[in-house]
Amino acid sequence: MPLRLRSRPGSPLMYCLAGLLAAHGAIAAETSVRAVTVAQGLKYPWAVAFLPGSQYLVTERPGTMRLVGADGKVGAPIAGVPAVATGGQGGLLDVVTDKDFAHNRQIFFCYSEPGEGSSNGTALASARLSRKQDALEDVQVIFRQTPKVDSGSHFGCRIVEASDGNLFLTLGERFSEKEEAQKLDNHLGKIVRIAKDGSVPKGNPFVNRPGALPEIWSYGHRNVQGAVIGPDGRLWTHEHGPQGGDEINLPVAGRNYGWPVITYGENYGGGKIGAGITAQEGMEQPLHQWTPSIAPSGMAFLGSLRYGTAWRGNLFVGSLKFRYLDRIVLSGGKVQSEHKLLADLKERIRDVRQCPDGLLYVLTDNPSGRLLRLDPVK
């Protein structure tokens, strides 16, 4: 019997109608995918969010945000983006829509914000996308990472809206300041949890600890560039290790994830980091680690049956280094197997998202990057 989609206009199920070219319903377990170009000519695209009417909001690392139409046409830069510190890994990075976007048109985006001199730091802003979709209105910076650092590396910058409406934001330790990831008086190497107005929610683990910043959710992170709420309702993240030791974690409030005291990686060019240990009491082990590093970016769980029952519940992670999309099969809270997709494209995968219609989309990280839809093929 065909699958019938019932939805009111403007609801998530009406988004991404262009993705409905694939057949509805469950597809055989041996499904493969065909990458279909939705848009091209994007300059180092970093994140994609889905809008009503089969439209897409895409950030470009050099500091621009663009609307991509249902026809794949890439629009002019959207006005109202604040000043961005570009260079190195910095720029305009993640973007997400509010869960009630169809009514309030609110978005959240993060970027490397210029500071005094050559310093910079990750900032999180809220805004409304104008009705004409050509400008950001009522832009407000609701969080700033402190301290700002003179560095072009490790901004983190993935945003997740939890079921309670609060926001998680991942923050890198800026590479040169790795020891600060173990301290609670700064935001370097942390995951923070804030309300949509920038206030600190009740229940944050360090609210009443003297000398600790109340926004902090977890610490001891390196450079987290993947974050998603899993089917279990928990926050899942991945982070870049140094030379080896990329990790998948399930950050729990108040826990220490070890960097740089424990790691499965080593210094670039070889040599141990610190004492060269992989475990220490009071520090959390990763759910999974990659050695050698795959340089992970983007993260999505598949909740639909668009690719068959065997793919439902799989985790998808982009690899910048080896240029593939990693399909990760989980069972019993552990990684059971990994499967490389899109390796034939030979393109760095920066972001992966599930569209509300159930299909996966990815961004390729190039000076002329692409937005791709992954159509299932038997």
Secondary structure, DSSP 8 states (H G I E B T S, - for coil): --------TTSGGGS-GGGGGS-SS---TT-EEEEEEEEEEESSEEEEEEETTTEEEEEETTTEEEEE-TT--B----BT------BTTBSEEEEEE-TTHHHH-EEEEEEEEE-STT-EEEEEEEEEE-TTSSBEEEEEEEEE-SS-BS-SS-----EEE-TTS-EEEEE--TTTTGGGGG-SSS-TTEEEEE-TTS---TT-TTTTSTTS-TTEEEE--SEEEEEEE-TTSSEEEEEE-SBS-EEEE---TT-B--TTTB-S-B-TTS--STT-BS--TTS---SEEESS---EEEEEE--SSTT-TTTTT-EEEEETTTTEEEEEEEETTEEEEEEEESGGG---EEEEEE-TTS-EEEEE-STTEEEEEEEEE-
